[in-house]
Amino acid sequence: MSQTLAHTPEGDVYEVFAKFQPHEPLHHVGSVIAANRELARAYAFTLYNEWAWNEMVIAPRQEIVKVIGPE
């Protein structure tokens, strides 16, 4: 994801993934920008918890590793 912005003056970009049912795969639902991991958790919960998710996770965009696709 070298072409994708991972840092901003406001903080790092975190991708948000969630699922409704335990047997479903996680789906990308959006992203947040935060100065640290704890703020990113709070922002993700606040912005995306309007649905009844079974699970929600965040990942720093800089840590995502592309396996297949253009650089």
Backbone hydrogen bonds, N-H to C=O, Kabsch-Sander energy under -0.5 kcal/mol:
donor,donor_aa,acceptor,acceptor_aa,energy
4,T,1,M,-1.6
8,T,11,G,-2.4
11,G,8,T,-0.8
12,D,34,A,-2.2
13,V,6,A,-2.5
14,Y,32,V,-3.2
15,E,59,A,-3.0
16,V,30,G,-3.2
17,F,57,V,-3.0
18,A,27,H,-2.4
19,K,55,E,-2.1
24,E,21,Q,-1.4
27,H,18,A,-2.7
29,V,16,V,-2.8
30,G,16,V,-1.2
32,V,14,Y,-2.4
34,A,12,D,-2.4
40,A,36,N,-2.1
41,R,37,R,-2.2
42,A,38,E,-2.1
43,Y,39,L,-3.0
44,A,40,A,-2.7
45,F,41,R,-2.4
46,T,42,A,-2.5
47,L,43,Y,-3.0
48,Y,44,A,-2.6
49,N,45,F,-1.4
51,W,48,Y,-0.8
53,W,51,W,-1.8
54,N,19,K,-2.9
55,E,19,K,-1.6
57,V,17,F,-3.1
59,A,15,E,-2.0
61,R,13,V,-2.8
63,E,60,P,-2.0
64,I,60,P,-0.5
64,I,61,R,-1.3
66,K,64,I,-0.5
